[in-house]
Amino acid sequence: MSDHSEQYFDTIVRELRRWDFVRGRDDWPFVIGVSGGIDSAVVLCLLERSVGPNRVRAFNLPSRFNSAATRDAAKTICERLGIVLGEIPIDPIAETVRETLQRAGFEPGPLHFENIQAKIRGTDLLSNIAGILGGLLTNNGNKVEAILGYATLYGDVNGAVRPIGDLTKLEVWALAAHLNDRIYRREVIPRTLIPEHPSVAADIPPSAELAPDQIDPMKWGYHDALAVYFQTRLDAIADGKTLEPVLSAWKNGVFSRFLSAWNGLAEEENDAVLDAHGLSDRQVFLDDLYWFLRSVHAARFKRLQSPPAIPVHESVGMTESAEQTPWTLTRDQLERMADAWGDGGGTRRSSANSDIPRTA
């Protein structure tokens, strides 16, 4: 894929340094939760490059669901950057909250308990630590998670700024490699967090680690492309104008080429991503597309309450009108649209069949 990591790095570091001007002083810290995953690892490095290790306060907030691999990764990154890592286990707090709710007559289910953990980390601990220290809390979410709402309001959806909020997961991985290879010229971010290709899981795959054996539901590479394509087009979904290019490209066998215009991967790389997730099958493709669109629509309230992302692209997120205006799309409507557009079947055909330009 085309790599703009140097530009992204320069932009994000410059904007993070501007917070000293905004606050009128330079004696305050950035506070960050470091899970041992790729997103917080990249943000940690960006903070260290922006203000130095002494102005970064990092905390790992493990529960029984956090693996030894991610906890070790968090420690390793901080040691390599010269940043002190604080550790605050959250299991006792989470159990206290659960028991308090039970005594009040409320029984948290599995998903509720996941959210309880996220809120303890983001609201009860990190935001209060930032306030006590007179610092600013960073939000470590990327663009794909924000668009899909794969974050807990008052948990992950917190902080004063999203340093990588305008980067897809593909761009986060590329920036991680750039930080290792060009900025530090050594392995600061463990290679186990960076996959060789988006169709192949990293040794430590992305996970919220809020439940046993949990893995992020996103199809990385594919959902990155959809996130970039749909981010400014939601207000035209109901009348089909936004969906027609997607469905036509899939049905006419040029879907890999369509995705390449939005995620920067080569067509053969997108072939591998589609094959890895079985997206050549019509039912799998339509079910996943419907899940993606429903998730985007349901997450509007989270995006509206998210801190600002540092912009590195012309279009950072959804338009305000799209966020405020509800729309409806049923699974049957999507099925009829898929029948209406295109003349073939499958995801692959000669790229000479159609021209699919990218427009912002």
Secondary structure, DSSP 8 states (H G I E B T S, - for coil): ----HHHHHHHHHHHHHTHHHHHT-S---EEEE--SSHHHHHHHHHHHHHH-GGGEEEEE---TTS-HHHHHHHHHHHHHHT--EEE---HHHHHHHHHHHHHTT----HHHHHHHHHHIIIIIIIIHHHHHHT-EEB----HHHHHHT-S-BTTTB-SSBBTTTT--HHHHHHHHHHIIIIIISS--S-GGGS-SSTTS--SS-----SSTT------TTHHHHHHHHHTTTGGGTTTTTTHHHHHHHHHTTBHHHHHHHHH---HHHHHHHHHHTTTTSHHHHHHHHHHHHHHHHHTHHHHHTS--B---SS--S--HHHHHS-----HHHHHHHHHHS-SS-SSB--GGG-------
